[in-house]
Amino acid sequence: MKILLVDPPAYSDDYDKAYPNIGLLHLIAYLRERTPLVDDDIVFLDAFHTIEDHVRAVERHRPDIYGISFAFLTQRVAYEAIHAVKARFPDLLVVAGGPHPTADPQDVFRRCPADLVAIGEGETLLAEIVEKVSRRDLDFRHTPGLALRDGDRILLTPRRPVVEDLDTLPPPAWDRIDFSKFIGQHYCKATRQAGIVISRGCPFRCTFCSLPVWRVSKPYVRMRSPESIAREVEWLYQLGVREIKIVSDEINASLAWAKAVCRAIANLGHRDLYFQGNLRAWPIDDELAGLFRRMNMWLVHLGCESASDRVLRGIRKQVTVRQVEDCLRVLKRHRVGVLLFMMAWNLWEEKGRLCWESPREAIRSLLWGWKQFWLGRIRYMTWSIATPMPGATLFDIVERHGLHSADQVLADWDRNKDYPGTDLRPLGVSEFVRLGLLRLGILSKGCFALASGGFDWRRNFYRVGILVRSFLGVGRRRGTAPGLTFANTPLQPKVEG
């Protein structure tokens, strides 16, 4: 048998060309090791293939399974691809997985003719699906970790346990990747880049964060051993990679583990290999910052979101502005660069009462970001508007209070526009103020990048276009994809197990 695993096509003005879909590479590696499938049985299409390529690949290889993994931000093109494949091959088994299908399987069934939705991690689940299909057994009602159609309802099978020991999983199938195709991070030291997943999950519950894949079952945080991480880093180095994004919600979820990981990587001794990764403002100490410097972690991505302690408490960030500033001082002492994440117009609830970030607090946060830049504590900054995504508390809050933007509803949202938004006008925030602050933040982001350097302008010219269009308030709106009205009658969930 054959299986076709695909990443949704990436449009030229998007971030999907940074790295290959690491989740799919994990699936390929697991199938090769734990099932009878060999390399030639697994066809992989990365984001550089069009929907027409998907249809041609199905026609050529005649796979038994078409599997597509996608997130909230790539849902539209994923649905277009499923519609196109199903229109040509209606009997092909289509499995949708990834963050968005896990968070909202009803949306998948409402908007496309997928057969199965994989909920949570996919390695053991996909291997079981392959085994059943190879026996021509298409009854998945008792297969844990799935959502499937049951007449006019959705059947949710029992939850599937996660893989607790991540070291038992094979490393991603990096041998299937042409690294020269991917542009990586736009702030970088090297052009040949990759990302590695060193942990799964997060112990925190920030209101804006969607973690449906990792919240399917406990434990909510699992960490790979420093030795296995170092082995994967070495493999990537031998493949020619010279900059690696460490993919983890925060590398310092455990301070002792973070230090052990840094030592293992530093001991490889590759001075021409650079790193960047996500960091939480607390806990941190001089030893960890020194290890960052020793391993060539030249840039950390630090989530701050707001310079108001009231807002940070409301969104359950569990850090204070003082802790963020202390962290920035430590990193500056050890000459570790910082990309600061800032996000305006957060909303939360206190005892059922809706609360939100005021224009004064949002402006103060932007000015605070400028202060950190002038003090030499940060090199770069992102500035965005809080985005309600399925699976996040923020999404539920916006839905409960009827604040979804009328002109940016999910079914008609386009990635080439600004983030799908919250209608802030009922809260007394005009569109002029909302967009004005967004553009000031984008202008600040550009100023920091110009002053700090390290931006690969040639490989990321389209991102410059995004900045310019966002600053000017210009967007391109595409028409609704054919077939997006499929099964518009809402499906009611039926839970078994």
Order of alpha helices (4+ residues) and beta strands (2+ residues): beta-alpha-beta-alpha-beta-alpha-beta-alpha-alpha-beta-alpha-beta-beta-beta-beta-beta-alpha-beta-alpha-beta-alpha-beta-alpha-alpha-beta-beta-beta-alpha-beta-alpha-alpha-alpha-beta
